[in-house]
């Protein structure tokens, strides 16, 4: 039907087509294509009334940025006798509009004429949605890749589909190395079997996100084989009948180290490394509770460096600190593993001796007195020595409170110092 005929002959049939439709004929004289006929819907594409465009060459109908690639498609259609599909973008009244163009050849007629038909379906809405989706994806990718925390997505088989830069740095793998690998590759061997079950259980649960650190321990495995603690929050993404999981991962090695340092700081005296007053009191309280239950006595020793002020005044506070730290080492190295020692304040130390009667406590205190008296400190090419005094108290009374036993052993220490120092005193 489209071999022959003018616009008048074809218009009724063409207008019945529910898409932009046009017939072009090839002119061998100048190798151009003229518009033979088109319907009203095609006017949106050419941006003018069809009467203005009929019998005009293709190049006169479209601007050059459209006409040139379209002409090449027309020529290829003629040469290869193939139906060709392409997309057309036209700026019309300040708006961008997109069409899918399908160009089909019509066999050459006996008189040598060649025509093609062009069908155009508007796809502007689809392209706008695709553009918005692309922008959203780029925005998502930018957020994911710039995130401080690691982000990993796995598919329904628990294989890795996405890993951002932070996660690559955390685990030591490049995206090329790890994408497509099972998630368990990033976990220590002992956790892998159970983790698969955890993930499957989460997929079937009603919740959409879960912090994984609610479990006892979550650890990762780096490429170099080292394990490290992590915090993980996982979320579900439902894609039709499939579920993907995304994990936000944070390496908490530094956090744990800082917490450990804070714990140590809260328990230890910063100068001597012994228990501080607060933490020593916790151990003393626990030992008193143990006595109340099992009736096992213990001893408490309070130690004080004799004439400590003179050491500071004569040699300086650095020398005084040296005396404190060396005495702390001597006490700690002279005790049993079950014993506890803390710096009570200034030059005073408290020693807790579980399962110890008064006589045993006196013997230990005397040993510490003798050892400390033999110590020779080297400070700025000078030899410094000192002695200690100590008080000893046995706890064997259920009614005594913690401040009472400390006051009692403090009184014993005071008697030792009042009696000339460098000696031991106990409750008589």
HELIX and SHEET records of a PDB file:
HELIX    1   1 UNK A    7  UNK A   15  1                                   9    
HELIX    2   2 UNK A   40  UNK A   42  5                                   3    
HELIX    3   3 UNK A   43  UNK A   46  1                                   4    
HELIX    4   4 UNK A   50  UNK A   53  1                                   4    
HELIX    5   5 UNK A   58  UNK A   61  1                                   4    
HELIX    6   6 UNK A   64  UNK A   80  1                                  17    
HELIX    7   7 UNK A  124  UNK A  146  1                                  23    
HELIX    8   8 UNK A  165  UNK A  171  1                                   7    
HELIX    9   9 UNK A  175  UNK A  178  1                                   4    
HELIX   10  10 UNK A  183  UNK A  186  5                                   4    
HELIX   11  11 UNK A  189  UNK A  204  1                                  16    
HELIX   12  12 UNK A  212  UNK A  214  5                                   3    
HELIX   13  13 UNK A  253  UNK A  267  1                                  15    
HELIX   14  14 UNK A  277  UNK A  294  1                                  18    
HELIX   15  15 UNK A  308  UNK A  315  1                                   8    
HELIX   16  16 UNK A  317  UNK A  334  1                                  18    
HELIX   17  17 UNK A  358  UNK A  373  1                                  16    
HELIX   18  18 UNK A  402  UNK A  418  1                                  17    
SHEET    1   A 5 UNK A  32  UNK A  38  0                                        
SHEET    2   A 5 UNK A  20  UNK A  27 -1                                        
SHEET    3   A 5 UNK A 115  UNK A 122 -1                                        
SHEET    4   A 5 UNK A  95  UNK A 106 -1                                        
SHEET    5   A 5 UNK A  84  UNK A  92 -1                                        
SHEET    1   B 5 UNK A 160  UNK A 163  0                                        
SHEET    2   B 5 UNK A 150  UNK A 154 -1                                        
SHEET    3   B 5 UNK A 242  UNK A 251 -1                                        
SHEET    4   B 5 UNK A 227  UNK A 239 -1                                        
SHEET    5   B 5 UNK A 209  UNK A 211 -1                                        
SHEET    1   C 5 UNK A 160  UNK A 163  0                                        
SHEET    2   C 5 UNK A 150  UNK A 154 -1                                        
SHEET    3   C 5 UNK A 242  UNK A 251 -1                                        
SHEET    4   C 5 UNK A 227  UNK A 239 -1                                        
SHEET    5   C 5 UNK A 219  UNK A 221 -1                                        
SHEET    1   D 5 UNK A 340  UNK A 345  0                                        
SHEET    2   D 5 UNK A 348  UNK A 354 -1                                        
SHEET    3   D 5 UNK A 298  UNK A 305 -1                                        
SHEET    4   D 5 UNK A 388  UNK A 395 -1                                        
SHEET    5   D 5 UNK A 424  UNK A 426  1                                        
SHEET    1   E 2 UNK A 377  UNK A 379  0                                        
SHEET    2   E 2 UNK A 382  UNK A 384 -1                                        
END                                                                             
